[in-house]
């Protein structure tokens, strides 16, 4: 990720060699602040309260949460307790459980005195792997961008994205944004329609922020504007991320993704979903088994923003006491997905398509 011209990741080990630094994303785009995690409680709170968010970054933070837990007590009991605590923070992104399983596997057969070092090594690998997967998603996605670029002559390729499946949601590069960044760097003119993504506004607050730092032309739109732009031919393709992809290619992503996929289908706009291997849940036959997080009503009835004097405040936007519901994700059926962009290449959103890219998983499906 580029911030003020400098390259940085979203999570790293601090200068003391053991604490873990993150960017507090609840403060963006108004204030850039990093904060240290010094315990498993800190890591769990960072995920639950969304200081970090986005499926791959949730996984990376959970991995380091295990490191922090084992520093205090490397016993089997503490490993299990920390894993349970972290796994209970957010239900939809499968990267969380994937990373916790990887960590458990890396340390459980080691003597206690070797566990902390092994845990930090595995957490670093998990983060490096995610950064590399996301880079490769961009390399493969660039081909799609180039195809559209040829058709557009010198006009920019207009990409619509939802939520933040950007660098801030991963360790680096992002999933949906990686093809965009690669296209921008390769000189393919690109412009991004950024869905604001109510209720938490990850599009307006985070995606626009990071695209701006990369110098990628973009426009924030109200969530309801996408269908209209597609009808007018102003969207060439959609690229979104996913929090969990079932073995049949159904994808769960931020609430509202499904409506964008429907509008794209109706208007013959290609709808791609970008993901690393760690987001595939081979144990689920289809997306309707994916647990959907229900978040607090206050996220719907309130909004946070910055006043002219610089103060960041939260205000009510509904009458006091108005009830509100807040499902945080929805499921887009595979039939509405034009293709899955992964670190191994692009495949159809189907069991067969996924198994062509990941043949070693044959038999792991439910
Ligand atoms: O609730 P969030 O902000 O964690 O939701 C994030 C998303 O829905 C992203 O699109 C998804 O995690 C893909 S991340 C590359």
Boltz pocket constraint, residues with backbone or C-beta under 6 A from the ligand:
constraints:
  - pocket:
      binder: B
      contacts: [[A, 52], [A, 53], [A, 54], [A, 55], [A, 56], [A, 93], [A, 162], [A, 163], [A, 164], [A, 165], [A, 166], [A, 169], [A, 170], [A, 174], [A, 175], [A, 176], [A, 202], [A, 240], [A, 241], [A, 242], [A, 243], [A, 253], [A, 254], [A, 274], [A, 328]]
      max_distance: 6.0
